[in-house]
Amino acid sequence: MKKRTFWIGVMVPGCLVAALLALWLLDGLPRQGVPGAALNSAEAPAIQERMELTETPEKPELKKQTPQDTLRDEATWRQAEVFPATREYQGPDFELDDQSGETIRLSDNEGRIVVLNLWATWCPPCRDEVPALIRLQNEYGGEGVQVIGVSLDENGARQAVGAFAESFGVNYPMPVDDGSVQEKYGPLSVIPTTYILDRRRNIRFYAPGYMVFEQMEEAVLNLLMD
């Protein structure tokens, strides 16, 4: 009897400690959702319906990230599928301020091919995609291509995005969304999400998820030859 009482006295407090530890760990998890998970899956993707995509996008499955938390050119995530639009649909205009206070308008880029990337600093595949976007701007900016990275960060986003852009040598504007872009181009199922617009501001390609440089380049070259 004494032996059983002893084990009960040890196990009950141990189970209580384990339960409290589990609750503490769960409470510390981020509330914004994991990168690539559904951001707003309650509604149909309205803008994608208006583009009449040739196929219905599926939520991309992400590969496990490597332990190194650094930017790199090689893919560590499953590549997004790039969907072409089958009808002309003009990308909604927007006006946002970047981290330096400069106003960025989509309509100011008519006559240029725009790669509109919706991302966030807290999203690992978004960060890993940035080197390819920098390279795209470097190699094709002189040919009429403009990358715009609209940040979906909240709560002090301008400072966070400014620090990110400076530390990684970003060479394209990164305005912070005030909610209007996500409303006009959503609802978004995952981030990053990229829209590629032609010179007349029509959305020609849509990629929900992580893109590699070769995918971006292929879409851009397709539009440059139009």
MOVEN-V878628 format. One record per residue. N is the residue number from 1. RES is the residue in one letter. PHI is phi as a letter, one per 30 degrees, with the letter a starting at -180 (999 if undefined). D_LAST is the distance of its C-alpha to the last C-alpha in Angstrom with 1 decimal. Layout:
N/RES/PHI/D_LAST, N/RES/PHI/D_LAST
This chain:
1/M/999/86.6, 2/K/d/86.3, 3/K/d/83.6, 4/R/d/81.5, 5/T/d/81.9, 6/F/d/80.7, 7/W/d/77.5, 8/I/d/76.7, 9/G/d/77.3, 10/V/d/74.8, 11/M/d/72.1, 12/V/d/71.8, 13/P/d/71.1, 14/G/d/68.7, 15/C/d/66.7, 16/L/d/66.7, 17/V/d/65.3, 18/A/d/62.5, 19/A/d/61.5, 20/L/d/61.4, 21/L/d/59.3, 22/A/d/56.8, 23/L/d/56.6, 24/W/d/56.1, 25/L/d/53.3, 26/L/d/51.5, 27/D/d/51.9, 28/G/d/50.2, 29/L/d/47.0, 30/P/d/43.9, 31/R/c/43.4, 32/Q/d/39.6, 33/G/j/38.9, 34/V/d/37.6, 35/P/e/34.0, 36/G/j/31.9, 37/A/d/34.6, 38/A/d/34.2, 39/L/c/33.9, 40/N/a/34.1, 41/S/c/34.4, 42/A/d/36.6, 43/E/c/33.9, 44/A/d/30.9, 45/P/d/27.5, 46/A/e/26.8, 47/I/d/23.3, 48/Q/d/22.2, 49/E/d/23.8, 50/R/d/21.9, 51/M/d/18.6, 52/E/h/20.0, 53/L/d/19.4, 54/T/d/19.6, 55/E/b/22.6, 56/T/d/25.1, 57/P/d/25.1, 58/E/c/28.4, 59/K/d/30.0, 60/P/d/29.3, 61/E/d/32.4, 62/L/c/32.8, 63/K/d/34.6, 64/K/d/37.6, 65/Q/d/37.1, 66/T/d/38.9, 67/P/d/42.0, 68/Q/d/40.4, 69/D/c/39.0, 70/T/b/36.6, 71/L/d/32.9, 72/R/a/31.5, 73/D/d/28.3, 74/E/d/29.4, 75/A/d/29.0, 76/T/c/32.2, 77/W/b/30.8, 78/R/d/29.3, 79/Q/d/25.5, 80/A/d/23.8, 81/E/d/21.8, 82/V/c/18.1, 83/F/c/17.6, 84/P/d/14.3, 85/A/d/14.7, 86/T/c/15.1, 87/R/b/15.1, 88/E/d/13.9, 89/Y/b/16.4, 90/Q/d/16.4, 91/G/d/17.9, 92/P/e/21.4, 93/D/d/22.3, 94/F/a/25.0, 95/E/b/27.3, 96/L/b/29.0, 97/D/c/31.1, 98/D/d/30.6, 99/Q/d/33.7, 100/S/c/34.4, 101/G/j/34.4, 102/E/d/31.2, 103/T/d/29.3, 104/I/c/25.8, 105/R/c/23.7, 106/L/d/20.3, 107/S/d/19.8, 108/D/d/20.4, 109/N/c/17.1, 110/E/d/14.9, 111/G/j/12.2, 112/R/c/12.1, 113/I/d/10.8, 114/V/c/14.2, 115/V/c/15.9, 116/L/c/18.9, 117/N/c/21.7, 118/L/c/25.0, 119/W/a/27.9, 120/A/a/31.6, 121/T/d/33.8, 122/W/d/36.2, 123/C/c/33.6, 124/P/e/33.9, 125/P/d/30.5, 126/C/d/28.9, 127/R/d/30.7, 128/D/d/29.8, 129/E/d/26.1, 130/V/e/26.3, 131/P/e/26.3, 132/A/d/22.9, 133/L/d/21.6, 134/I/d/23.5, 135/R/d/22.1, 136/L/d/18.4, 137/Q/d/19.2, 138/N/d/21.1, 139/E/d/18.6, 140/Y/b/15.3, 141/G/e/16.9, 142/G/d/16.9, 143/E/c/13.2, 144/G/j/12.7, 145/V/c/13.4, 146/Q/b/16.5, 147/V/d/18.6, 148/I/b/21.2, 149/G/c/24.0, 150/V/d/26.0, 151/S/d/29.5, 152/L/c/31.4, 153/D/d/34.7, 154/E/b/37.8, 155/N/h/41.2, 156/G/i/40.8, 157/A/d/37.1, 158/R/d/36.3, 159/Q/d/38.8, 160/A/d/37.8, 161/V/d/34.1, 162/G/d/35.0, 163/A/d/37.2, 164/F/d/34.5, 165/A/d/31.9, 166/E/d/34.5, 167/S/d/35.9, 168/F/c/32.7, 169/G/i/31.1, 170/V/d/28.1, 171/N/c/25.7, 172/Y/b/23.8, 173/P/d/25.3, 174/M/b/27.3, 175/P/d/28.5, 176/V/c/31.1, 177/D/d/30.6, 178/D/c/33.2, 179/G/j/32.6, 180/S/d/30.1, 181/V/d/26.9, 182/Q/d/28.5, 183/E/d/29.6, 184/K/d/26.2, 185/Y/c/24.2, 186/G/c/27.1, 187/P/d/29.4, 188/L/d/28.3, 189/S/d/29.7, 190/V/b/29.4, 191/I/b/28.4, 192/P/d/26.4, 193/T/b/23.6, 194/T/b/20.0, 195/Y/c/17.3, 196/I/c/13.7, 197/L/c/12.1, 198/D/d/8.8, 199/R/d/9.3, 200/R/c/11.2, 201/R/i/13.3, 202/N/d/12.6, 203/I/d/13.8, 204/R/c/11.4, 205/F/b/13.8, 206/Y/b/17.6, 207/A/b/20.0, 208/P/d/23.7, 209/G/k/25.5, 210/Y/d/25.4, 211/M/c/22.2, 212/V/c/22.4, 213/F/e/20.3, 214/E/d/18.7, 215/Q/d/17.4, 216/M/d/15.9, 217/E/d/14.4, 218/E/d/12.8, 219/A/d/11.2, 220/V/d/10.1, 221/L/d/8.8, 222/N/e/6.7, 223/L/d/5.1, 224/L/d/5.5, 225/M/d/3.8, 226/D/d/0.0
